[in-house]
Amino acid sequence: YKKVLKAARARGLKTFVTLHHFTNPIWFSKIGGWTNINSPSYFAKYAKKCAEEFHDLIDVFLTINEPQVYVYMSYFHGIWPPNKMSTVLSLWAQINLARANNKAYDAIKGSPYKEGVAPKIGIVKNIVWYEASMSSKNPLDKLIAKILHFIGSDFFFLMIKNKFDLIGLNYYFTNRIENLRTKNPDDVVNDLGWWIYPKGLFNILLSLKKYNVEIYITENGLADDKDEKREYFIREMLKSCSEAIQKGVNLKGYFHWSLLDNYEWHHGFWPCFGLIRVDRKTLERTKRPSFKYYSEICKTGELKL
């Protein structure tokens, strides 16, 4: 880890390090994982150790990646380990993850730093934008959309109040509600069937403005093996970012997901999110056309419309 961080620093890169991204130690899982009342304290010790070991090599600590996605898939929907399907356990795990963030925040801030300045600390939230369908005639659809947005965004931020210096936002899609059910257009979707809706990113960024902290888009991309929609996706999403900045949103950075085709959890290797294609048999890496498009934006700092 230190070699990677030092290599990044040598190349003039800022370092963002996530402490928890879905996986847990076996010993931790055996004692109940995130349903163990002491889990936040264990996590804080781990965070403190990371701060002591890496301290001046890290610019930004991101405590937990997508805590509500993890809870939903692991304790409510039962697809990821420990494969539980319980409303009570899912709520309790969410509370413990929020407590873990808060304790980790204090542990990292309390560690000594050579330059005397502690790194910034944030949390990464996947947020889905919800809105009533354009053709909706049910007045409850707008209410349901607001409730779902509160559950998936503001609810968690209430539990970690004053324990984050910045927000990492992961945005992939929007869900439209019609007659109390999800009903999305199917004209522009990625390989996973997720609706591509750049305005949803704009709306979420505006909704986060009230927290008055820096915002980084830590994941934003699409599964597109044939690379047919990625340039459109990048252009339109960055336009939404620009429009949000013009509205006063303190958006400081954007990470496209992802550089390489990756392992997409329970889907496996078939969804291709990478700007670079990876042949799983030979591991050969090939730049997709969108790689050149995005690299030019990064080099010039300009988005050609």
C-alpha positions in Angstrom: 0.0 0.0 0.0 2.8 2.4 0.9 4.5 1.7 -2.4 1.3 2.6 -4.3 0.7 5.7 -2.3 4.3 6.9 -2.7 4.2 6.2 -6.4 1.0 8.2 -6.7 2.5 11.1 -4.8 5.7 11.0 -7.0 3.4 11.5 -10.0 1.7 14.5 -8.5 -1.6 12.7 -7.8 -3.8 13.3 -4.8 -4.6 10.2 -2.9 -8.2 9.2 -1.9 -8.3 6.0 0.3 -11.4 4.1 1.1 -11.3 2.1 4.4 -14.3 -0.2 3.8 -15.7 -1.3 0.5 -18.1 -4.2 1.2 -15.6 -6.9 2.2 -14.9 -7.9 5.9 -12.3 -10.0 7.7 -13.4 -13.5 8.4 -13.0 -13.1 12.2 -15.2 -10.0 12.0 -17.9 -11.9 10.2 -17.8 -14.7 12.7 -18.7 -12.4 15.6 -21.7 -11.0 13.8 -20.1 -8.4 11.4 -22.0 -5.1 11.4 -24.7 -6.4 13.7 -22.2 -6.7 16.6 -22.6 -3.8 19.0 -18.8 -3.4 19.2 -18.3 -3.3 15.4 -17.9 0.5 15.3 -15.1 0.3 17.9 -13.3 -2.4 16.0 -13.5 -0.2 12.8 -12.2 2.8 14.7 -9.1 0.9 15.8 -8.5 -0.1 12.2 -9.0 3.5 11.0 -6.6 4.7 13.6 -4.0 2.1 12.6 -4.3 3.2 8.9 -3.9 6.8 9.9 -0.8 6.0 11.9 0.8 3.9 9.1 -0.1 6.1 6.1 -0.8 9.5 7.6 1.1 12.0 5.4 0.6 9.8 2.3 -3.1 10.2 2.2 -5.0 13.4 1.2 -8.5 12.1 1.8 -9.8 9.3 3.9 -13.1 7.9 2.8 -14.4 5.8 5.7 -17.1 3.6 4.2 -18.2 3.1 0.6 -22.0 2.9 0.0 -23.1 1.8 3.5 -26.7 1.6 2.6 -26.1 -0.4 -0.6 -24.0 -2.9 1.5 -26.8 -3.1 4.2 -29.5 -3.6 1.6 -27.7 -6.3 -0.3 -26.4 -8.1 2.8 -29.0 -7.8 5.5 -32.3 -6.9 3.7 -32.2 -8.5 0.2 -29.9 -11.3 1.3 -27.8 -11.5 -1.9 -24.4 -10.7 -0.4 -22.9 -12.4 2.7 -24.1 -12.9 5.4 -27.3 -13.4 3.2 -29.8 -12.1 5.8 -33.3 -10.9 5.0 -34.3 -8.9 8.0 -35.7 -5.3 8.4 -34.5 -5.1 12.0 -31.0 -6.3 11.2 -30.7 -4.0 8.2 -31.6 -1.0 10.3 -29.3 -2.0 13.1 -26.4 -2.6 10.7 -27.0 0.9 9.2 -26.9 2.4 12.6 -23.6 0.6 13.4 -22.1 1.7 10.1 -23.0 5.3 10.9 -21.5 4.9 14.4 -18.4 3.4 12.8 -18.0 6.4 10.5 -18.3 8.8 13.5 -15.8 6.9 15.6 -13.4 6.5 12.7 -13.6 10.2 12.0 -12.5 11.0 15.6 -9.8 8.4 15.5 -8.2 9.7 12.3 -8.5 13.3 13.4 -6.9 12.4 16.7 -3.8 10.8 15.2 -0.5 12.7 15.0 0.6 14.1 11.6 4.1 15.3 10.7 2.9 18.4 9.0 0.4 19.0 11.8 -2.6 19.0 9.4 -5.0 16.0 9.5 -6.3 14.8 6.1 -9.9 15.4 5.1 -12.4 12.7 5.9 -15.5 11.9 4.0 -18.0 9.1 3.4 -19.1 7.7 0.0 -22.9 7.6 -0.6 -24.5 5.9 -3.6 -27.6 8.0 -4.2 -30.4 7.1 -6.6 -32.6 10.1 -7.7 -36.3 9.4 -7.4 -39.0 11.4 -9.2 -42.6 11.0 -10.3 -43.1 9.9 -13.9 -43.9 12.5 -16.4 -47.2 10.7 -17.1 -48.0 10.1 -13.5 -51.6 10.8 -12.4 -51.2 9.5 -8.9 -50.6 12.3 -6.4 -48.9 9.8 -4.1 -46.1 9.2 -6.6 -44.4 12.5 -5.7 -44.7 11.7 -2.0 -43.2 8.3 -2.5 -40.3 9.7 -4.5 -39.5 12.2 -1.7 -39.7 9.5 1.0 -37.4 7.2 -1.0 -34.9 10.0 -1.5 -34.9 10.8 2.2 -34.3 7.1 3.1 -31.5 6.8 0.6 -29.8 10.0 1.3 -30.7 12.4 4.1 -31.5 9.7 6.7 -27.9 8.5 6.8 -26.5 12.0 6.8 -28.5 12.8 9.9 -26.8 9.9 11.7 -23.3 11.2 10.9 -23.9 14.9 11.4 -20.6 16.9 11.8 -18.5 13.8 11.2 -17.6 14.3 7.6 -15.6 17.0 5.9 -16.7 16.1 2.4 -19.2 13.9 0.5 -18.2 11.3 -2.0 -21.1 10.8 -4.4 -21.7 7.7 -6.5 -24.4 8.2 -9.1 -25.5 5.7 -11.7 -29.2 6.0 -12.4 -32.6 7.5 -11.6 -35.9 5.7 -10.9 -39.2 7.2 -11.9 -42.3 6.3 -9.9 -45.7 5.7 -11.6 -48.7 4.3 -9.7 -46.4 3.6 -6.8 -44.1 1.4 -8.9 -40.8 2.0 -10.7 -41.4 2.7 -14.4 -38.3 4.0 -16.3 -37.9 4.8 -20.0 -36.1 2.0 -21.8 -34.7 4.1 -24.6 -31.3 4.9 -23.1 -30.0 2.2 -20.8 -26.7 0.6 -20.1 -25.9 -3.2 -20.4 -27.4 -3.7 -16.9 -30.6 -2.1 -17.9 -30.0 1.0 -15.8 -31.6 4.2 -17.2 -29.1 6.9 -18.2 -30.4 10.2 -16.9 -27.8 13.0 -16.4 -30.3 15.4 -14.9 -30.6 13.0 -12.0 -27.0 13.8 -11.1 -27.7 17.5 -11.3 -30.7 17.1 -9.0 -28.7 15.1 -6.4 -25.9 17.6 -6.4 -28.4 20.4 -5.7 -29.9 18.3 -2.9 -26.5 17.9 -1.3 -25.6 21.6 -1.4 -27.3 22.2 2.0 -24.6 20.2 3.8 -22.1 23.0 3.0 -19.1 20.7 2.4 -17.0 19.8 -0.6 -18.4 17.2 -2.9 -16.5 14.7 -5.1 -18.2 12.4 -7.5 -16.3 9.2 -6.6 -18.1 6.9 -9.0 -20.0 7.7 -12.2 -20.0 5.3 -15.2 -21.9 2.7 -17.1 -21.7 -0.9 -18.3 -21.2 -0.6 -22.0 -19.2 -3.4 -23.6 -19.5 -2.1 -27.1 -18.6 1.5 -26.0 -21.6 2.8 -27.9 -22.9 5.2 -25.2 -20.0 6.0 -23.1 -18.9 9.3 -24.8 -22.5 10.5 -24.6 -22.7 9.5 -21.0 -19.5 11.3 -20.1 -20.4 14.4 -22.0 -23.9 14.7 -20.5 -22.9 13.9 -17.0 -20.1 16.5 -17.0 -22.5 19.0 -18.4 -24.7 18.3 -15.4 -21.7 18.8 -13.1 -20.9 22.2 -14.8 -24.6 23.3 -14.4 -24.5 22.3 -10.7 -21.3 24.3 -10.1 -23.0 27.3 -11.7 -25.8 26.9 -9.2 -23.3 27.2 -6.3 -22.6 23.5 -5.6 -19.1 23.1 -4.1 -18.2 20.2 -6.5 -14.4 19.7 -6.4 -13.7 16.6 -8.4 -15.0 13.8 -10.6 -13.8 10.1 -10.8 -15.1 8.2 -13.8 -16.0 4.6 -13.0 -13.9 3.0 -14.2 -10.5 2.9 -15.7 -10.5 -0.9 -16.2 -13.2 -3.5 -16.6 -13.8 -4.8 -13.1 -15.5 -7.5 -11.0 -19.0 -6.3 -10.5 -19.9 -8.2 -7.3 -22.8 -10.6 -7.8 -22.9 -9.9 -11.5 -19.3 -11.2 -12.0 -17.0 -10.0 -14.8 -19.5 -9.6 -17.7 -20.6 -5.9 -17.1 -17.9 -3.8 -18.7 -17.5 -0.4 -17.0 -13.9 0.2 -18.1 -12.5 2.9 -20.4 -10.0 0.1 -21.0 -11.2 -3.4 -22.0 -9.7 -6.4 -20.2 -9.6 -9.8 -21.9 -10.3 -12.2 -19.0 -8.5 -15.1 -20.7 -5.3 -13.3 -21.7 -5.6 -10.2 -19.4 -4.7 -8.1 -22.4 -5.8 -4.5 -22.0 -7.1 -2.4 -24.9 -8.2 1.2 -24.8 -11.8 1.7 -25.9 -12.5 4.8 -28.1 -14.0 6.6 -25.1 -10.6 6.4 -23.4 -9.2 9.0 -25.9 -12.3 11.1 -25.6 -12.1 11.3 -21.8 -8.4 11.7 -21.7 -8.6 14.8 -23.9 -11.1 16.3 -21.5 -8.7 15.6 -18.6 -5.7 17.1 -20.4 -7.4 20.2 -21.7 -9.9 20.8 -18.9 -12.5 21.5 -21.6 -15.7 19.9 -22.5 -16.6 20.3 -26.2 -20.4 20.3 -26.6 
